[in-house]
Structure formats: structure tokens, C-alpha cells
Amino acid sequence: MEQFSNGLLSHHHSLETLEMINQYDEFLETITSVADFGCGSGHDINWWSRLEYIEYTEDADGNVIGETVRKRNYRCYAVDRDIKQIEAELLPDTVFVLPGNIEKNHILSRPVDLVWCHNTFQYFTNPLNTLKLINEQMVENGMLYIGFPVQSSHIHNRWYSRGYHYSYFNHNFLSLVYMLAVNGFDCRDAYFCKENGNPWIQACVYKTGHAPMDPATISWRDLADKKLLNDTMIESLDKYGHVKQEDLVCVWLDRSRHYIQD
């Protein structure tokens, strides 16, 4: 929680992305279950548990003559090592609260359609294995959201670095993509956001049919051959023999295009 003084502020940060996802009605109709890994105070999974949609009624000519607000009624899981953080009054009885260390164990008894992981990834002490465990608890084509701040950023021609408690790795955009793809997540048909001067990296990726791979033996070229990287990543790899971050262009949920610069 170091980046935010309380859970509500963390939720306010995630709301922009949540509301973007809420515009994808067809996608949301395919979801039946959501897990918030590292749920903290529980505000984000509360949002998912109470999500609604509008059902329209049409006449014989296709004209809208009425509308009804309905709940999506997702099966929701709030997962955290310290469930005492959860503000219990927030959550309806339909949310399953599960204590457990997502870095070491399979917490869920059944795979879920969407895993939400906001302001958590930077605290993983074994991010590669944790992504593997997350992958194994998702349905194929399920979506994983990850959002976290990097510890070094370039602002107004100066580099700034921070050291947060319990944050042992200085992740960057390329390391995230590499770890996601090695663990069987599609980084080709995916959404990424890293704005210049903004420390936050965000990703929405889908679980593929590829099982998690051995990170000690998989190269960027292997990932390109498996079609797990987008075109600009492959073009950079073909040109230089490695991937240069400044060459990459990615699309975010609002369809904006991002040159990944810092």
C-alpha cells in the first residue's frame, strides 16, 4: 500500500482502468468469475461484485421502448495474505474472501475468467513463479490485468528512483512483457500502457494455449516464433538482435497508441 495512503486512494487510481473495461460489453458478457489477487482493502473487488449493465427492451420494429438495470452477478474472490486489511462492510455476501499467499499456492479451487492485480506485482518476491501460478488458476483466454509503478522514472530530463518497503525488483516494461510471455500470456493481442513521465505500467493480457515455459531456456526469439509478441517487438528483435523499448508501440484499452519511452 506504499504508493497510496489508504485503500480508497488506490481504488480511485484503478477506477480509470475499470471504467475503460466497463465499456467492453461483449467482453464482460463472457465473464462469470473474477479474482482480485492482493485485494488489499477490497474496494476493487467490491466494484466487480456490484457491476451492473442496462438491458434494453425493443418493440417489433427494433425501437428501444424501455431499459432495466441488472447486476452481472460475477462469482468474485478477494484474495490476500492479510485479509484483516479488507473493509468487510464493503463486500456483499456473494464475495468469497480467501486468505493465502498467491506467490506460493493455488488459492482458487476452480479457474477464473479474469484476474485483477492492481498495485501488487511490485511486491512479488518471485514474480516469474507467481505469474505461472496465476496462469494455472485461469481459464484459457481468460484476462489478466496487472498495474504497478516502476521505481525509476525519467521526468523533465532527470531520473528519479525510489525504494519502497518489500519491493525488491526494479521492473520495467520489457521485463514485464518477457515474464508474461514466458508464462504463456499473449503479448501480441494485448493492451499495454506506459505514458512518458508516468511511473505506472499497466497490462491486460490473455492466457493462451501455451503452458508456462522454463525462463532459463526461452529467448525473445522463441517468444516471437510462438507469436506471443507484437509486431513492433518482433521488428526491433529482427533489426538489433534484441528488443529496444524505445522502438515499441502498444495500444491501450481506450485505443490510444503508446510509444514506450521511459
C-alpha positions as CSV (number, residue, x, y, z in Angstrom):
1,M,0.0,0.0,0.0
2,E,3.1,2.2,0.0
3,Q,2.1,4.1,-3.1
4,F,-1.2,5.1,-1.5
5,S,-2.0,6.2,2.0
6,N,-5.3,4.2,2.0
7,G,-7.3,1.6,0.1
8,L,-9.8,4.2,-1.3
9,L,-7.0,6.2,-2.9
10,S,-5.7,3.0,-4.5
11,H,-9.2,2.3,-5.8
12,H,-9.5,5.8,-7.2
13,H,-6.3,5.2,-9.2
14,S,-7.7,1.9,-10.6
15,L,-11.1,3.3,-11.4
16,E,-10.0,4.9,-14.7
17,T,-9.0,1.5,-16.0
18,L,-12.0,-0.3,-14.5
19,E,-14.3,2.2,-16.3
20,M,-12.5,1.6,-19.6
21,I,-13.1,-2.1,-19.2
22,N,-16.7,-1.4,-18.4
23,Q,-17.1,-0.1,-22.0
24,Y,-16.5,-3.5,-23.4
25,D,-19.9,-5.0,-23.0
26,E,-19.3,-8.0,-25.3
27,F,-16.3,-9.0,-23.3
28,L,-18.0,-8.5,-19.9
29,E,-20.8,-10.8,-21.0
30,T,-18.3,-13.6,-21.4
31,I,-17.1,-13.4,-17.8
32,T,-18.6,-15.4,-14.9
33,S,-15.8,-15.1,-12.3
34,V,-13.3,-12.6,-11.1
35,A,-10.4,-12.9,-8.6
36,D,-8.6,-9.9,-7.1
37,F,-5.1,-11.2,-6.1
38,G,-3.7,-8.9,-3.5
39,C,-7.1,-7.3,-2.9
40,G,-5.9,-5.1,0.0
41,S,-8.9,-3.2,1.4
42,G,-11.3,-4.8,-1.1
43,H,-12.5,-1.7,-3.0
44,D,-11.7,-3.1,-6.4
45,I,-13.3,-6.5,-6.0
46,N,-16.3,-4.7,-4.5
47,W,-16.6,-2.8,-7.8
48,W,-16.6,-6.0,-9.7
49,S,-19.1,-7.7,-7.4
50,R,-21.6,-4.8,-7.9
51,L,-21.1,-4.2,-11.6
52,E,-24.3,-3.6,-13.5
53,Y,-25.5,-3.3,-17.1
54,I,-28.5,-2.0,-18.9
55,E,-30.9,-4.4,-20.6
56,Y,-32.9,-2.7,-23.3
57,T,-36.4,-3.7,-24.4
58,E,-37.3,-3.2,-28.1
59,D,-40.6,-3.3,-29.9
60,A,-41.3,-5.3,-33.0
61,D,-39.6,-2.6,-35.2
62,G,-36.4,-2.6,-33.2
63,N,-37.1,0.6,-31.4
64,V,-36.0,0.9,-27.7
65,I,-39.1,1.2,-25.5
66,G,-37.6,0.5,-22.1
67,E,-34.5,-0.3,-20.1
68,T,-33.8,-2.3,-17.0
69,V,-30.7,-2.1,-14.8
70,R,-29.4,-5.6,-14.0
71,K,-26.4,-6.9,-12.0
72,R,-23.8,-9.0,-13.8
73,N,-23.6,-11.3,-10.7
74,Y,-20.0,-12.4,-11.2
75,R,-18.5,-15.0,-8.8
76,C,-15.9,-12.9,-7.0
77,Y,-12.9,-13.8,-4.9
78,A,-11.0,-11.5,-2.6
79,V,-7.5,-13.0,-2.1
80,D,-4.8,-11.6,0.2
81,R,-2.2,-12.8,2.7
82,D,-3.7,-10.4,5.2
83,I,-7.5,-10.4,5.0
84,K,-7.6,-8.2,8.0
85,Q,-7.0,-5.3,5.6
86,I,-10.3,-5.9,3.9
87,E,-13.0,-3.4,4.9
88,A,-15.6,-6.1,5.4
89,E,-18.6,-3.7,5.3
90,L,-17.8,-3.0,1.7
91,L,-18.2,-6.6,0.4
92,P,-21.6,-8.3,-0.2
93,D,-22.0,-11.8,1.0
94,T,-21.5,-13.1,-2.6
95,V,-17.8,-12.3,-2.4
96,F,-15.6,-15.2,-1.3
97,V,-12.8,-14.0,1.0
98,L,-9.7,-16.3,0.7
99,P,-6.6,-15.9,2.8
100,G,-3.4,-17.2,1.2
101,N,-0.1,-16.4,-0.4
102,I,-0.5,-16.2,-4.1
103,E,3.2,-16.5,-4.6
104,K,3.3,-20.0,-3.2
105,N,0.0,-21.7,-3.6
106,H,-3.0,-22.3,-5.8
107,I,-5.6,-20.4,-3.8
108,L,-8.6,-20.9,-6.0
109,S,-10.5,-24.3,-6.2
110,R,-11.7,-23.5,-9.8
111,P,-10.2,-21.4,-12.6
112,V,-11.5,-17.9,-13.2
113,D,-12.2,-15.8,-16.2
114,L,-10.4,-12.7,-15.0
115,V,-7.6,-12.0,-12.5
116,W,-7.2,-8.4,-11.3
117,C,-3.8,-7.5,-9.8
118,H,-3.6,-3.7,-9.1
119,N,-0.7,-2.3,-7.1
120,T,0.6,-5.8,-6.1
121,F,3.1,-7.1,-8.7
122,Q,5.9,-4.9,-7.4
123,Y,5.8,-6.8,-4.1
124,F,6.2,-10.3,-5.6
125,T,9.5,-11.8,-4.4
126,N,9.3,-14.4,-7.1
127,P,7.4,-12.8,-10.0
128,L,8.1,-15.5,-12.6
129,N,6.8,-18.3,-10.5
130,T,3.9,-16.2,-9.3
131,L,2.8,-15.5,-12.9
132,K,3.0,-19.2,-13.5
133,L,0.7,-19.9,-10.5
134,I,-1.7,-17.2,-11.7
135,N,-1.8,-18.7,-15.2
136,E,-2.6,-22.1,-13.8
137,Q,-5.7,-20.7,-12.0
138,M,-7.2,-19.1,-15.1
139,V,-9.4,-20.4,-17.9
140,E,-7.9,-20.4,-21.4
141,N,-8.4,-17.0,-23.0
142,G,-9.0,-15.5,-19.5
143,M,-7.7,-12.0,-18.9
144,L,-5.1,-10.9,-16.5
145,Y,-4.8,-7.2,-15.5
146,I,-1.5,-6.0,-13.9
147,G,-0.8,-2.4,-12.8
148,F,2.2,-1.3,-10.8
149,P,4.6,1.7,-10.5
150,V,8.2,1.4,-11.6
151,Q,10.8,2.6,-9.1
152,S,12.8,4.6,-11.6
153,S,11.3,7.2,-14.0
154,H,12.5,10.0,-16.3
155,I,10.8,13.3,-15.6
156,H,11.8,16.7,-17.0
157,N,15.2,15.3,-18.2
158,R,16.0,13.9,-14.8
159,W,16.0,10.3,-13.5
160,Y,14.2,9.7,-10.2
161,S,14.5,6.5,-8.2
162,R,12.5,5.3,-5.2
163,G,12.9,2.5,-2.7
164,Y,9.7,1.1,-1.2
165,H,9.4,-1.4,1.6
166,Y,9.1,-5.0,0.4
167,S,9.8,-4.1,-3.3
168,Y,12.9,-6.0,-4.3
169,F,12.9,-5.6,-8.1
170,N,13.2,-2.6,-10.4
171,H,10.8,-3.9,-13.1
172,N,10.5,-2.2,-16.4
173,F,8.2,-2.6,-19.4
174,L,10.4,-5.1,-21.2
175,S,10.9,-7.3,-18.2
176,L,7.2,-7.4,-17.6
177,V,6.5,-8.4,-21.2
178,Y,9.2,-11.1,-21.1
179,M,7.9,-12.6,-17.9
180,L,4.3,-12.5,-19.1
181,A,5.1,-14.2,-22.4
182,V,7.3,-16.8,-20.9
183,N,4.4,-17.7,-18.6
184,G,2.0,-18.3,-21.6
185,F,0.3,-14.9,-21.8
186,D,-0.4,-13.3,-25.2
187,C,1.6,-10.1,-25.5
188,R,0.6,-9.7,-29.2
189,D,-3.1,-9.3,-29.0
190,A,-2.8,-7.4,-25.7
191,Y,-3.2,-4.0,-24.2
192,F,-0.4,-2.0,-22.6
193,C,0.1,1.5,-21.2
194,K,3.2,3.3,-20.1
195,E,2.9,7.0,-20.5
196,N,6.0,9.2,-20.7
197,G,6.7,10.6,-17.2
198,N,4.1,8.4,-15.5
199,P,5.6,5.7,-13.4
200,W,2.7,3.3,-13.8
201,I,2.9,0.3,-16.2
202,Q,-0.5,-1.4,-17.0
203,A,-1.2,-4.5,-18.9
204,C,-4.3,-6.5,-20.0
205,V,-3.2,-9.9,-21.4
206,Y,-4.9,-13.1,-22.2
207,K,-4.0,-16.7,-21.3
208,T,-3.1,-18.7,-24.4
209,G,-2.9,-22.4,-25.0
210,H,0.9,-22.2,-24.3
211,A,1.8,-23.7,-20.9
212,P,4.3,-21.6,-18.8
213,M,7.8,-22.2,-20.1
214,D,11.2,-22.6,-18.5
215,P,12.5,-19.0,-18.3
216,A,16.1,-20.2,-18.2
217,T,15.8,-21.6,-21.8
218,I,13.4,-19.3,-23.6
219,S,14.7,-16.4,-25.6
220,W,12.9,-13.4,-27.1
221,R,13.2,-15.2,-30.5
222,D,11.4,-18.2,-29.1
223,L,8.6,-16.0,-27.9
224,A,8.4,-14.3,-31.3
225,D,8.3,-17.7,-33.1
226,K,5.4,-18.6,-30.8
227,K,3.6,-15.4,-31.9
228,L,3.5,-14.1,-28.3
229,L,5.0,-10.7,-29.1
230,N,3.5,-7.8,-31.1
231,D,4.9,-6.6,-34.5
232,T,7.0,-3.8,-33.1
233,M,8.7,-6.1,-30.7
234,I,9.5,-8.5,-33.4
235,E,10.7,-5.8,-35.8
236,S,13.1,-4.5,-33.1
237,L,14.3,-8.0,-32.4
238,D,14.9,-8.7,-36.1
239,K,16.8,-5.4,-36.5
240,Y,19.0,-5.4,-33.5
241,G,19.0,-9.0,-32.2
242,H,17.4,-7.7,-29.0
243,V,14.3,-5.7,-28.2
244,K,14.7,-1.9,-27.8
245,Q,12.0,-0.4,-25.6
246,E,12.0,3.0,-27.5
247,D,11.0,1.2,-30.7
248,L,7.8,-0.3,-29.3
249,V,4.3,0.9,-29.9
250,C,1.4,-0.6,-27.9
251,V,-2.4,0.0,-27.8
252,W,-4.2,0.7,-24.5
253,L,-7.9,-0.1,-23.7
254,D,-9.1,3.3,-24.9
255,R,-7.4,2.5,-28.3
256,S,-4.7,5.1,-27.7
257,R,-1.3,4.2,-29.1
258,H,1.7,4.5,-26.8
259,Y,5.4,4.8,-27.6
260,I,7.1,3.2,-24.7
261,Q,9.7,5.7,-23.9
262,D,10.8,5.5,-20.2
